[in-house]
């Protein structure tokens, strides 16, 4: 990881459990300090450095505020970089994915806003459960495989959550 540690940028210890409010406050403080507009009268080098620091801060914030991205980052800090695409060898999870996608398609076909809201609540609960499971094992080398599997499940639920938001927008129109 060539850039400074994302956690160090925010004066945080690497951990999956973060106070997102505190992270947001710290982000706003740091963003004001490194904003490129503050360096408009500076030399070209200082302007470029300010732009780079701002971009680095923005990237770090986006990664740390999103549980699945934070999980991937923590795992990468403790071991080899994880491939973005991987064949999932988790039959139970694959079956769950298919069932959830089918359910979402049915909700879309039926234009069922109440059903979508209930689906969204169940999805949020599943995400919270995955977050807790990941938090309990990510820093145990003996449980790395489990942590990677949980992280991949988190990524899937993120994608599904995004699809649910898109469906809500379409049904609201």
N, C-alpha and C positions, 0 to 999 in steps of 0.2 A: 504494500500500500504506500505509494509514493507521497501522497498528501499527508498532512498531519492527521492524527487520529480524530475522527469526528467527535468522539466524546471529549477529547482534550480541548477542542475548540470551544466547547461549552463549559469547561471546567467540571466535567462529570467523570465518574468512574464508569468503566464499561459495565453495563448491566442491562438486562432486558426490561426490567421494571423501571420506568421513568415517570416522573411527574411532568405530564405534557404541558400543564399550565406554566410551570417553572421553565421548561424548555422554550416555550413560546416567548415568555418575558425576556429571557436571556438572548434569544434570537433577535428580538427587536432592538435590544440594547447594542448588540454587536453589529447588527445591520446598519444602525445609524453611524457607528464609528467607522465602518469600512465602505460606506456608500460612495460610489465613484463621483457623485456630484460634489462631495466635500473636497475632492482633489482636482476640480476643474481648473484651478489656477496653478496647479503644480506642473512639474515637468512631465514629459512624455513617459518616462520610466515609472514615475510615481503613479501616474494615471493608469498605466497598464497593470501595475502591481495591485492597485486598489480594485480594479476590475476583476483580477484573478482572485483576490481575497474574497470579494463579494460573491463571485461564482462558487468558490469553494464552500463558503458559509451557507449559501442557499442549498447546495447539494447535500451538505451534511445535515441540515435541518430537515430536508425532505426525507432523507433516509431514516433519521432518528425518530421522526414523528410517526412513521408508518410501521406498525408492528412487524409485518412480513419482511420489509426491507431492513429493519433493525435486526431481525433474527438472522437474515442472510449475512449482514455485515459482521455481526458478532461471531458467527461461525467462520467467516473468512479470516477474522482476526486470530482465531485460535487454530487454524489449520489451513489446508490447501483451499484455493479459490474454488468455489462451487460452479459447475457449469450451469448456464442459464436454462438450457434445454436438457432434459434427461428422461429416459424411459422410466415410468413409474412402475415399480414391481410391488404393488400394494393392491391386491385384488379387492379387498373390502373398500378401500378408498375409491377405486375405479367404479365399483358398483354404486357407491354413494354419489359420486359425481354424476353418473348417468341418471340416477333417480332424481336428483335435484334439478338437473337440466330439463328432464321431462316434466317435472312439476312446474317449473318456471314457464315452459312452453304452453302448458295447459292454462296457466293463469293468464298468459298473454292472449291465447285464443279466446278465452272466456271474458277478457277485459275485466278481470275481477280485482278491483282496487283493494277491497278488504282482505282478500286472499293474499295479495302481494304484500300488504302491511304485515300480516301474520307470518308470511314466509321470511320477510325482512327481520322480524323479531327473532325467529328461530335461527336465522343465519348469524345475527349478532351474538346470540348466546353461544353458538358453536364456535365463533371466532374467539370469544372470551375464554372458552374452555381450552381451545388450542393455545392461546396466549399463556394461560396458567401452566399448562403441561410443558410448553417450551421453556418457560421461566424456570421450571423445576429441574431441567436437565441440560440446558445448553452448555454449561461450563464444566460438565463432567465428561472427561475424555472417553470413559467407558460407555457413555450413552450418546455419543456423537451421531451414530447412525439413526437413532430415534429422533434426535434433535433435527437432523436433516429432513427426515420424513415429515415431522411436524411442520417445519418451515415450508415445505412444498405444499402441504395441505393448506397452510395459511395463505400462500400465494393463490391457490385455486379459489379459496373463499373470497379473496380480494377481487378476483376477476368476476366471480359470480355476483358479488355485491355491486360492482360497477354495472353489470348487466341489469340488475334489479333497479338501480337508480335510472338507467336509461328507459327501462320499461315504465317506471312511474311517470317519467316525463312524457312519454308517448301517450300514456293513458290519461294524463292530466289535460292534454291538448284537445 
